């Protein structure tokens, strides 16, 4: 739901025109809010907002010290919490430098339920943090010390209404770099409901926001559970003594026939040996009757001209790009494309694997999605002869190899655009896990369960958490998308001074 609250007024005063010194209509855009019951951020904070000096790069270390320097990249538009699975989202630092640089009262360290706000690059992004012990924040991340209704204020800061207020940057500024101003932040308007049960409406918004955060946590937990199951099955069912990490041989060089690779690396050999020595043997994708093809080329030279849109349009294809694939085997959005040709679409149980840019991220589609396409940067992995559980297992194992950086060691990573080709898939081995073990792993990803009924303000969060534990990643991701859309529709009603009905049927 991409509602815009920025509008050009029908008329302007001569005084405004003199002040702006411009005849461009864009320069007179304003935020329109029907609700006049608003509070400013500066009236909602406990103490004065301030930044701090940043930890210098000589404090960084490649060792896992359990002390972190959190970068702005950990705060993303589609996440309600910090995401440290994103490459470059943090740096490990030396413990002594953490102690040296942290402020009194933990004003620049990460605590549970801190409202964190970005002031540089991905400006105006915001999250409510989980607790990450021994972590210090970038100087481009501010803490917003909100007095009360923190989750309510946060939900609006994530919404277009506040983002568009913030992004009314001066003429000629570089939007993604120069648009932050502490005064702009302090004067952002947060509308509050005026209806008779206004306190219940505020609680309703906060509960929806907390529920989305709980689901994000559960997705990450279940993703880790899949990795743990795979690791345990591999390590417990082979002769560890058979793993040999020899130096490079000429025969090995002849087999790989490449020098621009990390496939001679000790970590590569260790993982490859674990797979190779699995007691039930191993197979390639070709052995398992999987077909790998590049997706269609959407360039003008191949399909002629297309019309693109970020908003949903009738008769348009849904376009999912690798940059929208998440670290947790889901996707967070799609664009829309119209073309006069009949394009190849993604079908139920297709596996899509990213081979360029946001490398090695992968999704399997457990449900039919009408007119969904992707582009040539991704490959299509399909098998019409195998079980659903085997498809999900293969896909989960690919994601596991990505998580442990094994795919990095196989890829071409020396060029300006790293890539993974059909040749690289031929180098991968997949352990032949038993059918019960494959089903156990698959169930963590896909296990349809009916949503809880008879929910109220008093029992919603508790019952929703119980449902989260029963279901798995696909259902959680679907529920997040539905709940975010519903939350934004509720906020839209508050902004437009309309009555909000409290209902959990979404």
C-alpha positions as CSV (number, residue, x, y, z in Angstrom):
1,X,0.0,0.0,0.0
2,X,1.9,3.1,-1.3
3,X,-0.5,5.9,-0.3
4,X,0.9,9.3,-0.9
5,X,0.1,12.3,1.3
6,X,2.1,14.8,-0.8
7,X,-0.1,17.1,-2.9
8,X,0.3,20.3,-4.8
9,X,-2.1,23.0,-3.5
10,X,-4.6,24.5,-5.9
11,X,-3.3,28.0,-5.3
12,X,-0.4,29.7,-3.6
13,X,0.2,33.1,-2.2
14,X,2.5,35.7,-3.7
15,X,4.5,35.7,-0.4
16,X,5.2,31.9,-0.8
17,X,6.3,32.4,-4.4
18,X,8.7,35.1,-3.3
19,X,10.0,32.9,-0.5
20,X,10.5,29.8,-2.8
21,X,11.8,31.9,-5.8
22,X,10.5,29.1,-8.0
23,X,7.6,28.5,-10.5
24,X,8.0,24.7,-10.2
25,X,4.8,23.1,-8.8
26,X,6.9,20.5,-7.1
27,X,8.4,23.1,-4.8
28,X,5.0,23.8,-3.3
29,X,4.0,20.3,-2.5
30,X,2.6,19.9,1.0
31,X,1.5,17.1,3.3
32,X,-2.2,17.0,3.6
33,X,-3.7,15.6,6.9
34,X,-7.4,15.8,7.7
35,X,-6.7,14.9,11.4
36,X,-5.7,18.0,13.4
37,X,-4.9,16.1,16.5
38,X,-1.2,15.9,15.9
39,X,1.9,15.9,18.1
40,X,5.5,16.7,17.1
41,X,8.4,14.4,17.7
42,X,10.1,17.0,19.9
43,X,7.1,16.9,22.2
44,X,7.3,13.1,22.5
45,X,10.9,12.6,23.4
46,X,12.4,12.3,26.9
47,X,15.9,13.7,26.4
48,X,17.6,15.8,23.8
49,X,18.7,13.8,20.7
50,X,22.4,13.8,20.1
51,X,25.0,11.9,18.0
52,X,28.4,10.7,19.0
53,X,31.9,10.1,17.6
54,X,32.2,7.0,15.5
55,X,34.4,3.9,16.3
56,X,37.4,4.2,14.0
57,X,38.3,1.6,11.4
58,X,41.4,0.6,13.3
59,X,39.1,-1.0,15.9
60,X,37.7,-3.4,13.3
61,X,38.7,-7.1,13.4
62,X,37.9,-10.1,11.3
63,X,37.7,-12.3,14.4
64,X,34.3,-13.0,16.0
65,X,34.8,-11.1,19.2
66,X,31.1,-10.8,20.0
67,X,31.6,-7.0,20.1
68,X,29.9,-5.3,17.2
69,X,29.8,-1.9,15.5
70,X,26.4,-1.6,13.9
71,X,26.2,0.1,10.5
72,X,23.2,1.9,8.9
73,X,22.8,-1.0,6.4
74,X,21.3,-3.1,9.3
75,X,18.3,-0.8,9.2
76,X,16.1,-1.5,6.1
77,X,12.8,-0.3,4.8
78,X,11.1,-3.7,4.8
79,X,12.3,-4.8,8.3
80,X,10.9,-3.7,11.6
81,X,14.0,-4.9,13.4
82,X,17.8,-4.8,12.9
83,X,19.0,-7.3,10.3
84,X,22.5,-8.4,10.9
85,X,22.4,-11.1,8.2
86,X,22.9,-8.4,5.5
87,X,26.5,-8.2,4.3
88,X,28.1,-5.0,5.7
89,X,25.5,-4.5,8.4
90,X,28.1,-4.6,11.1
91,X,31.8,-5.0,11.9
92,X,33.4,-7.0,14.7
93,X,35.5,-4.7,16.9
94,X,38.0,-5.1,19.7
95,X,36.5,-5.4,23.2
96,X,38.8,-2.7,24.6
97,X,37.6,-0.3,21.9
98,X,34.0,-1.1,22.7
99,X,34.5,-0.2,26.3
100,X,36.5,2.9,25.3
101,X,33.8,4.3,23.0
102,X,30.5,3.4,24.7
103,X,28.8,6.3,26.4
104,X,27.5,6.5,29.9
105,X,24.0,5.2,30.4
106,X,24.4,3.2,27.2
107,X,23.2,6.0,25.0
108,X,25.1,4.7,21.9
109,X,24.8,0.9,22.6
110,X,22.0,-1.4,21.3
111,X,19.3,-2.3,23.9
112,X,16.0,-4.1,23.6
113,X,13.2,-1.9,22.1
114,X,15.5,1.0,21.2
115,X,13.9,3.2,18.4
116,X,16.8,3.6,16.0
117,X,16.7,6.3,13.2
118,X,19.1,6.6,10.3
119,X,20.6,10.0,9.3
120,X,22.9,9.1,6.4
121,X,22.6,7.2,3.1
122,X,19.4,5.2,3.7
123,X,18.1,8.3,5.4
124,X,14.9,8.3,7.5
125,X,14.8,4.5,7.8
126,X,13.8,3.3,11.3
127,X,13.6,0.1,13.4
128,X,12.8,-1.0,16.9
129,X,15.8,-3.0,17.9
130,X,16.1,-6.4,19.5
131,X,18.8,-6.6,22.2
132,X,22.3,-7.2,20.7
133,X,24.8,-7.4,23.5
134,X,28.1,-5.5,23.3
135,X,27.0,-3.6,20.2
136,X,27.8,0.1,19.6
137,X,25.9,2.2,17.0
138,X,27.2,4.2,14.0
139,X,27.2,7.9,14.5
140,X,24.7,8.0,11.7
141,X,22.1,6.2,13.8
142,X,20.1,8.2,16.4
143,X,18.1,6.9,19.3
144,X,14.7,8.4,19.6
145,X,13.8,8.4,23.3
146,X,10.0,8.3,23.0
147,X,8.1,8.8,26.3
148,X,5.1,6.7,25.6
149,X,3.3,4.9,22.8
150,X,6.6,4.0,21.3
151,X,5.3,1.3,18.9
152,X,2.5,3.7,17.8
153,X,5.0,6.4,16.9
154,X,7.3,3.9,15.3
155,X,4.4,2.6,13.0
156,X,3.9,6.1,11.7
157,X,7.7,6.7,11.2
158,X,7.7,3.5,9.0
159,X,4.7,4.9,7.1
160,X,4.7,7.1,4.0
161,X,3.0,9.9,5.9
162,X,6.2,10.6,8.0
163,X,8.7,9.6,5.3
164,X,7.1,12.2,2.9
165,X,7.2,14.9,5.6
166,X,10.9,14.1,6.0
167,X,11.7,14.0,2.3
168,X,10.6,17.6,1.5
169,X,14.3,18.4,1.1
170,X,15.5,21.7,-0.3
171,X,15.9,22.3,-4.0
172,X,19.1,20.9,-5.5
173,X,19.9,18.8,-2.4
174,X,21.0,15.2,-3.0
175,X,18.0,13.4,-1.6
176,X,19.7,10.3,-0.1
177,X,22.6,12.3,1.4
178,X,21.6,15.9,2.2
179,X,18.0,15.5,3.3
180,X,18.5,14.9,7.0
181,X,17.9,17.8,9.4
182,X,17.5,17.4,13.1
183,X,14.9,20.2,13.0
184,X,12.9,18.4,10.3
185,X,13.0,15.2,12.5
186,X,11.9,17.1,15.6
187,X,9.0,18.7,13.7
188,X,7.6,15.6,12.1
189,X,3.9,15.3,12.9
190,X,2.3,12.2,14.4
191,X,-1.5,12.1,14.2
192,X,-3.5,10.6,17.1
193,X,-7.0,9.3,16.9
194,X,-9.9,11.5,18.0
195,X,-12.7,8.9,18.2
196,X,-14.3,7.9,21.5
197,X,-12.3,4.8,22.0
198,X,-9.0,6.5,21.0
199,X,-6.9,4.6,23.6
200,X,-8.1,1.3,22.2
201,X,-7.2,2.4,18.7
202,X,-3.6,3.3,19.9
203,X,-3.3,-0.1,21.6
204,X,-4.6,-1.8,18.4
205,X,-1.9,-0.1,16.3
206,X,0.8,-1.1,18.8
207,X,-0.4,-4.7,19.0
208,X,-0.3,-5.0,15.2
209,X,3.2,-3.5,15.1
210,X,4.4,-5.8,17.9
211,X,2.9,-8.9,16.1
212,X,4.8,-8.1,12.9
213,X,8.1,-7.9,14.9
214,X,7.3,-11.2,16.6
215,X,6.8,-12.8,13.2
216,X,10.2,-11.4,11.9
217,X,11.9,-12.9,15.0
218,X,10.2,-16.3,14.3
219,X,11.2,-16.4,10.7
220,X,14.9,-15.8,11.7
221,X,14.6,-18.5,14.4
222,X,13.2,-21.1,12.0
223,X,15.8,-20.2,9.4
224,X,18.5,-21.0,12.0
225,X,16.6,-24.2,12.9
226,X,16.8,-25.4,9.3
227,X,20.6,-24.8,9.2
228,X,21.0,-26.6,12.5
229,X,19.1,-29.7,11.3
230,X,21.2,-29.9,8.1
231,X,24.5,-29.4,10.0
232,X,23.6,-32.1,12.6
233,X,22.5,-34.6,9.9
234,X,25.7,-34.1,8.0
235,X,28.2,-34.3,10.9
236,X,26.5,-37.2,12.7
237,X,26.3,-39.5,9.8
238,X,29.8,-40.0,8.4
239,X,33.3,-40.9,9.3
240,X,34.9,-37.7,10.3
241,X,38.3,-39.4,10.1
242,X,37.8,-39.7,6.4
243,X,37.9,-36.0,5.8
244,X,41.2,-35.1,4.3
245,X,42.4,-31.5,3.8
246,X,45.4,-32.1,1.6
247,X,47.4,-29.5,-0.2
248,X,46.6,-28.8,-3.8
249,X,47.5,-31.5,-6.3
250,X,48.0,-31.3,-10.0
251,X,45.1,-33.7,-10.5
252,X,42.9,-31.3,-8.6
253,X,44.0,-28.4,-10.7
254,X,43.2,-30.3,-13.9
255,X,39.7,-31.2,-12.5
256,X,38.8,-27.7,-11.5
257,X,40.7,-26.1,-14.4
258,X,40.6,-22.6,-12.8
259,X,42.9,-20.5,-10.7
260,X,40.4,-17.6,-10.0
261,X,38.5,-19.6,-7.4
262,X,38.5,-20.3,-3.6
263,X,37.9,-24.0,-4.3
264,X,41.4,-24.8,-3.0
265,X,40.5,-23.1,0.3
266,X,40.5,-25.2,3.5
267,X,37.0,-24.2,4.4
268,X,35.7,-25.3,1.0
269,X,37.4,-28.7,1.3
270,X,36.0,-29.2,4.8
271,X,32.4,-28.6,3.7
272,X,32.8,-30.5,0.5
273,X,34.2,-33.5,2.3
274,X,31.3,-33.5,4.8
275,X,28.9,-33.7,1.9
276,X,31.0,-36.2,-0.1
277,X,31.4,-38.5,2.9
278,X,27.8,-38.5,4.0
279,X,26.8,-42.1,4.7
280,X,23.8,-42.1,2.2
281,X,26.1,-40.7,-0.6
282,X,25.4,-37.6,-2.6
283,X,24.1,-36.4,-5.9
284,X,24.3,-33.5,-8.3
285,X,21.2,-31.6,-9.4
286,X,21.4,-33.4,-12.8
287,X,21.5,-36.8,-11.0
288,X,18.3,-35.8,-9.3
289,X,16.6,-34.8,-12.6
290,X,16.6,-31.1,-11.9
291,X,16.7,-28.8,-14.9
292,X,18.5,-25.4,-14.6
293,X,17.7,-22.7,-17.1
294,X,18.4,-18.9,-17.3
295,X,15.3,-16.8,-16.9
296,X,14.1,-14.6,-19.8
297,X,15.9,-11.5,-20.9
298,X,13.7,-8.4,-20.3
299,X,15.8,-6.0,-22.2
300,X,14.3,-4.0,-25.1
301,X,16.5,-5.9,-27.6
302,X,14.8,-9.1,-26.6
303,X,11.1,-8.3,-25.8
304,X,10.9,-4.8,-27.2
305,X,9.7,-1.9,-24.9
306,X,8.1,-2.5,-21.5
307,X,6.2,-0.2,-19.1
308,X,7.4,-0.4,-15.5
309,X,5.6,0.7,-12.3
310,X,6.2,0.4,-8.6
311,X,2.4,0.4,-8.0
312,X,0.1,-2.4,-8.7
313,X,-1.5,-2.1,-12.2
314,X,-4.2,-4.2,-13.9
315,X,-2.9,-6.4,-16.8
316,X,0.7,-5.9,-15.6
317,X,3.1,-8.8,-14.8
318,X,4.4,-8.9,-11.2
319,X,8.2,-8.6,-11.5
320,X,10.4,-9.9,-8.7
321,X,14.0,-8.9,-8.8
322,X,16.9,-10.5,-6.9
323,X,17.3,-7.3,-4.8
324,X,13.8,-8.1,-3.3
325,X,14.9,-11.6,-2.2
326,X,15.6,-11.7,1.6
327,X,18.2,-13.6,3.5
328,X,15.4,-15.8,4.9
329,X,14.1,-17.4,1.6
330,X,11.3,-14.9,1.2
331,X,10.7,-11.8,-0.8
332,X,9.7,-8.4,0.4
333,X,8.1,-6.7,-2.6
334,X,7.7,-6.8,-6.4
335,X,7.5,-4.3,-9.2
336,X,5.0,-4.3,-12.1
337,X,5.8,-4.6,-15.8
338,X,3.6,-4.5,-19.0
339,X,4.8,-6.0,-22.3
340,X,2.9,-6.9,-25.4
341,X,4.5,-10.4,-25.5
342,X,3.4,-13.4,-23.5
343,X,6.2,-13.9,-21.0
344,X,7.3,-17.0,-19.1
345,X,5.8,-17.0,-15.6
346,X,6.8,-18.6,-12.3
347,X,4.8,-21.7,-11.4
348,X,4.0,-23.3,-8.1
349,X,7.0,-25.2,-6.6
350,X,9.5,-23.4,-9.0
351,X,12.9,-22.6,-7.4
352,X,14.4,-19.2,-8.3
353,X,18.1,-18.7,-7.6
354,X,19.9,-15.3,-7.8
355,X,23.0,-15.6,-10.0
356,X,24.1,-11.9,-10.1
357,X,24.1,-8.8,-7.9
358,X,22.3,-10.1,-4.7
359,X,24.0,-13.4,-5.2
360,X,22.9,-16.9,-4.0
361,X,19.6,-15.8,-2.5
362,X,16.9,-18.3,-3.3
363,X,13.1,-18.7,-3.1
364,X,10.7,-21.6,-3.7
365,X,7.1,-20.7,-4.5
366,X,4.7,-22.9,-2.5
367,X,1.6,-21.2,-3.9
368,X,0.3,-20.1,-7.3
369,X,1.0,-16.4,-7.9
370,X,-0.6,-15.1,-11.0
371,X,1.6,-13.5,-13.7
372,X,4.8,-13.5,-11.6
373,X,8.0,-13.2,-13.6
374,X,11.7,-12.5,-12.9
375,X,14.7,-11.5,-15.1
376,X,17.8,-13.0,-16.6
377,X,19.9,-12.4,-13.4
378,X,18.2,-15.4,-11.9
379,X,18.0,-19.1,-12.8
380,X,15.0,-21.3,-12.9
381,X,15.4,-24.7,-11.1
382,X,12.6,-27.2,-11.8
383,X,11.8,-30.9,-11.5
384,X,8.4,-32.3,-12.4
385,X,9.2,-35.8,-11.2
386,X,10.3,-35.4,-7.6
387,X,8.3,-34.8,-4.4
388,X,7.5,-31.4,-2.9
389,X,9.6,-32.2,0.2
390,X,12.6,-32.9,-2.0
391,X,12.2,-29.6,-3.9
392,X,12.0,-27.7,-0.6
393,X,15.0,-29.6,0.8
394,X,17.1,-28.9,-2.2
395,X,16.2,-25.2,-2.0
396,X,16.9,-25.1,1.8
397,X,20.3,-26.8,1.3
398,X,21.2,-24.2,-1.3
399,X,20.3,-21.5,1.2
400,X,22.4,-23.4,3.8
401,X,25.4,-23.3,1.5
402,X,24.9,-19.6,1.1
403,X,24.7,-19.0,4.8
404,X,28.0,-20.7,5.5
405,X,29.7,-18.9,2.5
406,X,30.3,-22.1,0.6
407,X,28.7,-20.7,-2.6
408,X,31.0,-17.7,-2.3
409,X,34.0,-20.0,-2.6
410,X,32.6,-21.6,-5.8
411,X,31.5,-18.4,-7.6
412,X,33.3,-16.1,-9.9
413,X,34.0,-13.2,-7.5
414,X,36.9,-11.3,-9.1
415,X,34.8,-9.5,-11.8
416,X,32.9,-6.2,-11.4
417,X,29.7,-8.2,-11.3
418,X,30.1,-11.5,-9.4
419,X,28.2,-14.4,-10.9
420,X,27.1,-18.0,-10.5
421,X,26.6,-20.0,-13.7
422,X,25.3,-23.5,-14.9
423,X,29.0,-24.6,-14.7
424,X,29.0,-23.8,-10.9
425,X,25.8,-25.7,-10.3
426,X,27.6,-28.8,-11.8
427,X,30.2,-28.5,-9.1
428,X,27.7,-28.7,-6.2
429,X,26.9,-31.9,-4.4
430,X,23.7,-32.6,-2.4
431,X,23.6,-35.2,0.4
432,X,20.9,-37.8,-0.1
433,X,19.0,-37.2,3.2
434,X,16.3,-39.8,4.0
435,X,12.7,-39.0,3.1
436,X,11.7,-38.5,6.8
437,X,14.6,-36.1,7.3
438,X,13.7,-34.2,4.1
439,X,10.1,-33.9,5.3
440,X,11.2,-32.7,8.7
441,X,13.2,-29.9,7.1
442,X,10.5,-29.1,4.5
443,X,7.8,-28.8,7.2
444,X,9.8,-25.9,8.8
445,X,9.4,-24.0,5.7
446,X,5.9,-24.9,4.6
447,X,3.1,-26.2,6.9
448,X,-0.3,-24.5,6.3
449,X,-2.2,-23.9,9.5
450,X,-5.5,-22.0,9.9
451,X,-5.2,-18.6,11.6
452,X,-6.5,-18.2,15.2
453,X,-10.1,-16.9,15.6
454,X,-12.0,-15.1,18.4
455,X,-9.2,-12.5,19.0
456,X,-9.5,-9.4,21.1
457,X,-7.3,-6.6,22.3
458,X,-6.6,-8.6,25.4
459,X,-5.6,-11.9,23.9
460,X,-4.4,-11.1,20.4
461,X,-0.6,-10.9,21.0
462,X,-0.5,-14.0,23.1
463,X,-2.6,-16.1,20.7
464,X,-0.8,-14.7,17.6
465,X,2.5,-15.9,19.2
466,X,1.1,-19.4,19.7
467,X,0.1,-19.5,16.0
468,X,3.6,-18.3,15.0
469,X,5.1,-21.3,16.7
470,X,2.8,-23.8,14.9
471,X,3.4,-22.4,11.4
472,X,6.5,-22.0,9.4
473,X,8.3,-19.6,7.2
474,X,5.9,-19.3,4.2
475,X,2.9,-18.7,6.4
476,X,4.8,-16.2,8.6
477,X,6.0,-14.2,5.6
478,X,2.5,-14.2,4.1
479,X,1.0,-13.1,7.5
480,X,3.5,-10.2,7.8
481,X,2.6,-8.9,4.3
482,X,-1.2,-9.0,5.1
483,X,-0.6,-7.4,8.6
484,X,1.5,-4.6,7.2
485,X,-1.1,-3.8,4.6
486,X,-3.8,-3.8,7.3
487,X,-1.7,-1.6,9.6
488,X,-1.1,0.9,6.9
489,X,-4.8,1.1,6.1
490,X,-5.5,1.7,9.8
491,X,-2.9,4.5,9.8
492,X,-4.5,6.0,6.7
493,X,-7.8,6.2,8.5
494,X,-6.3,8.0,11.4
495,X,-4.6,10.5,9.1
496,X,-7.8,11.1,7.3
497,X,-9.8,11.4,10.6
498,X,-11.9,8.4,9.8
499,X,-13.3,5.9,12.3
500,X,-11.1,2.9,12.9
501,X,-12.9,-0.4,13.6
502,X,-11.0,-2.8,15.8
503,X,-11.0,-6.1,14.0
504,X,-8.6,-9.1,13.8
505,X,-10.2,-10.6,10.7
506,X,-7.5,-9.7,8.1
